[in-house]
Amino acid sequence: MSVRDDLAARIPGGDTGLILSILLIVYAAYVLVGVGLGYSLRGQFNTIAVLTFYIAVFAMLALALNLHWGYTGLFNIGIVGFMAIGIYVMAFVSKPLYQPGGAAQVGGLGLPIIVGMIAGTVAAALVGLVVALPALRLRADYLAIVTIAMSEIVRFSFLSGEFEQFELFGTRVGFGGGSGLILNYTDPLTAFFEVFGLGGAYLGLVDAFGALVPNNPKPVVDSLVYGLLLLLFVAAYYWLLKRTGESPFGRVLKAIREDEDVANSLGKDTNRFKTKAFMLGCGLMGLAGVLWFMRSGAVTPNTFRPRITFFVWIALIIGGAGSNTGSVLGGAVFAALLYQGPRYLKNLIDAALPNASAPSGFGPAIAPLVSNVDPTPLLLYTIDSIRQLQLVFMGLVLIWLMHNRPEGMLGHRKETAAGIPLTASQARDKTAETDGGTTGGEADE
Amino acid sequence: MGISETYTRGRELAVTRPGSVLLGLVGVVLLFDLLVSLVTGTQSLSGVGSLVWDGLMRGLVIGLAGIGLSMTYSILNFANFAHGDYITAGAFSGWATTYLIAGLGRADVGALLLVGASGSVFGGTLGIGVTGTPVAVVAGIVVAGISTVLLALLIDRTVFKPIRDEDGITLLITSVGVAFALRYLMQFVFSSSVRGTTAQPPSLSLYLVDGAVRINAHDIALVVVAGSLMLGVHLLLQLTKLGKAMRAMADNEDLAQITGIPTERVVRAVWVVGGGLTGVAGYIFILWKGTLGFNDGWLLLLLIFAAVILGGIGSIYGAIVGGLAIGLTASLSVIWIPSSFSRAAAFFVMIVLLLVKPEGLFSGRSTA
């Protein structure tokens, strides 16, 4: 532990420095492996863009969950439901009006994308309110069951034929049902640049990029730029939640987490505080859902299964509940090692062994091992089913973490409640503070 | 009792428990709506009868699987999210046995053991059923129970025992990890295909005024197995020393330990009883439903939680009654709302009941 603290203390720039250096290490590792296997420049850029995307979305979701669980102690396992509400409401608001004969079976309200994003966020927060009103009065494990039930109710509702299409203000709108919803609005990235009158400048950038990736550079540039934008969103989430956590409001939240009865007896209306914190977190989850899926072309309800909730929880627990820096780090480490890592590994192995064809099922895979001790088919099958096995692995990681490090990477740090440094004299002795300088002398056990 | 007294009491009830009154009103309105549609002929009595029967069967499965969850919830103090995957594990182990016995010599052993992964063998062509292959089914039930007990004990030993003294949330999160590891390991081995497992069972029709309610052999098997196991658990808890020890532990673990109850041994016994019931429930669920997929237990789990919470955590009668209530809600809700919302309706009933009566229907009667 002391080694890690020393390391953290030596990194310049405090928490931001820590996050940046971890990100740097991750990217360097990905690029190095790519170079080692002779990836094209385009492939490298794509890998980085995809990696950035997942780091950003998981960091955002972990930050929002940290507000619930790390700060307030609300055990929310319905994250994916709020994400689904965010993107579906956003699509509902922003999709163009229904045109007969188009590819999209249903239309939307045709409002600008930014309006849709706000609507999605607000809708998720409002659903959070609806869930919070009954559930926050209950025990933590009941809240867990209510929230996961809610996320499944949301999924069933979007799956149902009743909401597939209906008439509103005389146009055909809807959520598309089980066959999915085509997101046929202008590409949000293009729309974003056009708002600032930068559409032409952006296309210029794409052309300039053509020098690096000669043929069809636009998708590559798009995803790289989108990844960068998402990182800006992460920074905004981080700033907002850090401010929230350090504000008087955040102090009450931490008091509720530690002992709700005490907070209550000090005259704080804990239910109100919990409801507000829950709504804020749900809104942020909704926005994260929008940002995750709005460029995916189409969404189907069955994407929003509880496994995404599980991913976010692992990310938060890796990073350490209660620490915003930890949430971002957890998101990054989870995305790089557990989420994208195995898939990247599979791509690498596929590239290394282009002729190997994996057996179609466990039976044909295990039969050669039993009959003539040939483990190759089983190995190939294992690699082929890495998307399932990575979930097994994540489950084992979660168990291991709960056994050995339930506080995660940074969860052992305590944030002082006061807004001003309490240990100014000590801080002078210990020049490098790990917690951004506002807390003193608590960076160890 | 005078009218004024009744009125006062009614007003008191309305003031102190507005939720219950509202719930009662909603119930009356729904019942009235059902009566109207029965009279006008939009619903047939036999149709409603079929839904009730279907709901009862579903409720028995949920209740039987809920007993194990309720026991571990009250004695080990955590909501075990891996319970759904214990159900699936029991189902796969039991059905592998059934396939093996029913299909030995008629199909490849590997395909039989993998319960016909990706369409290599079909349960229908093997003629599996209570009447067609009774030996295979009984063997399957026994193996399902035993292997789930072993699995539960193994996981308890390796995963839950080292963190026995942590709080409920830590254990809950750990159990989520167990759930995902188990589920996708099963998908890895048994593939993600949903297979039909049984041949069409013989059925009889009960005539009910304007039509027939069909009851098949697997419904009967479910009633017999679930009923006898529930009775068995009741006797175990009420008549044996082990049952008394379990009830004592659910009430107060420290006190139980001081009194000389070997708590670790009781915990093991809880996993044995709970795991066995869960495995059998998984098997019989698949027998009744006729299809098997790696997600079945997980999908059932939320309904089981709803049932256990509805009935009051720790009460096995609560789990049974709650299971029947959830099963009936899910089945009967199609009378009033579109069928795609039947599951949502069951969750909704749970949430509403949590508000009105958070301690559950059979509250305060721990494991009794």
Interface residues (C-beta under 8 A of the other chain):
Chain A: F75 I77 P134 A135 R137 L138 A140 D141 Y142 A144 I145 V146 I148 A149 M150 E152 I153 F156 S157 L159 S160 G161 E162 R307 F310 W313 I317 S360 G361 F362 G363 I366 A367 S385 Q388 L389 L391 V392 F393 M394 G395 L396 V397 L398 I399 M402 H403 P406
Chain B: F78 A79 G110 A111 L114 A117 S118 S120 V159 P162 I163 E166 G168 I169 T170 L172 I173 T174 V176 G177 V178 A179 F180 A181 L182 R183 Y184 L185 Q187 F188 V189 F190 S191 S192 L302 F305 A306 I309 P338 S340 F341 R343 A344 F347 F348 M350 I351 L354 L355 P358
